[in-house]
Amino acid sequence: MQEATEHEFPPRPEVVIVSEADLAERSEGQSGNEPYRPEGAPLRALPQLLRPEGARAPLWRRAAGAQDERGEPTTVFPPDTRTVIYDTSYPWRTCGRVAVPGGSGSGVMVGRRHMVTASHVVPWRADGSADWMTFTPMQYDTSAPFGSANVTRIYFWQRVNGSDGISSNEAAFDYAVCVLSSPLGDTTGWMGSAHDYVSTWNGQAYWSHIGYPGDIGSSLRPVYTANGVMDSTVGETFAGRNGLRIMHRNDIFPGQSGGPYFGWWNGEAGPHVVAEQSAENWGMAGGPNAAGGGSALRELVAHARTVEP
């Protein structure tokens, strides 16, 4: 008969709320926002899709009006265009699953040891600290092709809880840069974050998204959405910075929070993240859902990468 042993959880990360003064002290000329593909890493512009019948049971197509087959509001719109992927080439290998106590979210590598996710995915504690978090790039069920790492430090503008809803200002700043215990980015590479979202892109099918929704694969399989469209933007300010709440009607379900919206620019080594999935609008038939972005996202990534390379 074996003696029971106490389970060891990952250590809790340090939390660092960033201020305007912190950015002013950062060395000039270090943008820290360029994409990186490791030497020898295969490049694939489109991910390898898994046939729906091999990846999951097919979903019913929701009727117009954003209701599911039970007549309940949903944030997945007809037709459901999300597709399960498994691809260890670049840049798809930069995306992964964020595990937290009692749940999970999505995230993407934006530096050697830097992963960005939604602030409301962070398990904030009542005393202002955060509970443990881990990140596993391109996790598929129990497969972890690039290993996992603990989050050791979190840089953020605003603590977003999400349990009582997410306001427009919170959505505009609903992102956090997490420093990892090992440099997974040396192997996975990372996406850039040098381009701020601009309203002239509204209505254009430019954006891809990857996340781990609870209604497909129980938040254990990466799901890809192509040709995403952003509908409109609302500018917000916090701590002297400018953020954007970016509305859209792309297919979203809990678990995809923190997953990136990204696109490709000519002449760049890889894609750039322009926003992170923030909020699902359950109480309003037809959405919209919301993502967070703007110059504050770019500045936060650059700050974290500069002060903690």
N, C-alpha and C positions, 0 to 999 in steps of 0.2 A: 504494500500500500504506500503510494507516494505522498509526501507531505505537500500541501498546497503552498504555492509560492505567490508572492504579491506581484501583480502585473506592473511593469514599469512603463509609464507613459512618457512620451517625449517631453523635454523641458519646455517650460513656458517662455515665450519670446519677450524680449525687451520692446517697449513701445516708445516711439519718438514722434511726437506731434510737431510738424514742420511749421515754421512761421516765416513771414516775409523777410525778417532779419536774417534767418538762416540762409535764404537764397542769396541775399545781398553779399554774404560772406563767402559764397562759393567762388572759386577761381574762375575768372572770365576765360572764354575760349574753349571750355571743356563741355561740349554739348552732351556727350554721353548717350546719344539717342540713335546711333546708326545700327542697322541690322548686321548680323554676322552669321555666315555659314562656315562651319568647320571644314578644313581641308579634307577632301575625300568623302564628305557627306553627300549622298546623292541629292539632286535637286529635282523636284517635281512640282510643276505649276498647279496641277490639280491632284487631289488626294485619291488614293485607291479606295473605291467604294465597295462596301459589302452588299451583296444582293439582299434585298429586304427579307426574303424568306429564309435566308441563312443567318441573318442578324437578329431578327425579332419577329414576333407575330405582327402581321400587317395591322395598321391602325385604320379605324373607320374614318372616312372623310367627314369632317364636320360640316354641318349645314351653314349657309350664310347667316350671319348674325352672331357668330362667335359663341355658339353653344355646343357642348359635347352631346353624345348620344343619350345622355340622361337629362338633357335640357338645362344643364348647369353652365354658368359662364366659363369660358376657356380663353387661354391666351395663345392657342394654336389655331391658325386661320386656314380656311380651305383653299387649296389642298395642302396637306402637311408635306412640306418639301424637305424636311430633315432626313438625313441619310447617315447611317452608321458607317464609320470609317475605321481602318487600322492601317496606318502608314508611318513607317519609321524614317522616311526621307525628310529632307528639309523643305518647307518650314513646319510641316505638320507635327514633327517630333518636338517642337517647342511648346506645344499646347498640352495641358494635362489636367489631372484631377487634384483638387485641394481637399484634404481630409481634415475634419475638425471633430471635436467631441459631439457625437450624436447626429452628424450630418456631413455634408460635403458641398463643394462648389467647384468652380472652374478657374483656370488661370493660364498665364502664358509667360514664358521666359522673355525678359527684356534686357538681360545682362548676364555676366558670368555666374553670379550668385543671386540674381535679382528676378523675382517673379511678381507680376502684378495681378491682383484679383480685386473683387469688390470689397469695400470697407465693411459692408454688412455681412460678408462671408466670415470675417474675422470674429472669433468667439469672444467678444468683449465681456469683461467681468464688471460687476457693480463698482469695484474700486478703481476702475479705469485701466486695469491691466488686461492682458489677453491670455486665453488658454492655449494649449498646444495646437499646432498646425503642421501638416506635412504636405509635400507636393510630389506627385509622381507623373513625369512626362509620358504622354501617350499610353496611359494605363488602359488596358482592355481586360475586363474581368479581373483575374488575379495576375495577369501578365504585367510586368514592369520592365520593359526593355532597356531603360536607361537608369534604373534604380529609383530611389526616393531620397528625399532630404527633409530635415526638420527646418522649420522657420525659426531663426534666432533673433531677428529684429524686424520691426514693422515701422515704416515711415508712412505718414498719412496726414491729410489736412483735417479731416473731420471723422469722429466716431459715428458710424451710421448703424443703428441697431436693427431696424427693419421689422421688429416684432409688432409694431403698431402702425405700419405703413412707412413709406418713404416719400418725404416732401420733395418739391421741385428743387430746392436748394441742396438737399441731401443727395439727390440723384446726380446733380451736377458735379459733386465732389465725392462720389461713391466709389473710390478706388484707394488701394493701399499697395505700396511696394514692399514686398517681403524679401528679406535677405536670408539665403539658405545656408545650411550647415556645410555644404560642399558645392563646388563650382560645376553644377550640372550643365551650365551653358557651354563649357569647354567642349562637351560632347554633343549636346543638342543644338548648339547655336542659339540665336535669339532673334526676335523681331525688333524692328526699329520703332521709334515713337517720335519722330522728328516733325511730323506733319499734323498741324492742328486742323480739326474739322471746320469747314466753312459752309455757310448756308447755301452757297451756289451749288453744292453737291446734293441738296435736297431733291428727292424724286429720281435720282440716278441709281441704277442697279450696279453699284460698284463693289459692294462689301461682302466679305465672307465672314462666317462666324463658326467657332467650335466651342462646344460645351458638353456637359455631362448631365442631361435631364433625367429626372426621376421617373418619367413615364416611358422611357426607352432604356432597357438594360439596367434598370434600378440604379441609375447614376454611376454605373461602372463601365460604360462604353461611350467613346467619343462620338459625337454627332455633328455633322457638317451641314451648314446651310450656305448656299451660293446665291449670288445676285441679290444680296440684301439691299433694301431701299430705306433710307432715312427720310422722314416726312417733314420735320420742322425742328427748330431749336429754340431754347429759351436760355438766355444768358443769365448767369448768377455770379455773385461775388462772395468770397469768404477769405478771411485772413489776408486781404489785399490782393487776392489772385482772382483770375477769371476762369470760370468753369461753364460747361454747357450741359443742359438736360436735353438729350436728343431723342425725340419721339420716333417710333417706328411701329410697323405691323408685321415684323418678322416673327416666325414661329418660336415661341419661348415657353419653357416650363421650368419650375423650381429645380435647381441644380445647375442650370446654365449660367447663373449669376457669376460675374467675374470673368466669363469667357470673352475673348476679344472680338471686336469688329475690326477687320484689317483689309488693306488693299495693296496693290502693287503699283510702283512708280517706275517709269523707264529709267534705266541706268543704275538702279539700286540693286544691292546684293540680295535683298530679300524684301518682304512686305513690311508695312508699317501699321501699327495699332493706332486707330483714331478714337476708339471708345471701348468701354467695358460694359457688359450687360448689367443693368441695375435693377429695374423694377418691372414686375408684371402687373398689368391693370385688370384685376379680376372683376371689379365691380362695374365695369363699363363695357357693354357689348360692342365689339368691334375695336377694342383697345383705346388708345395706343399703349404699347409698352414703352420702356424708356431705357436709354443707355447714358453713361456719363463720360464726358470727354472735355475737350478744350485745351487751352494753353496750360492750365493747371496740371493736367495729366502729364504733359511733356516735361514740365518743370519739376514735378515730383520725381519722375524717373531719372532725370539728369542729376538732381540733387543726391538721390540715394546712391547712384553709381559713382558720383564724384567723391562723396565723403566716405564711402565704404566700397572700394573697387572689388 
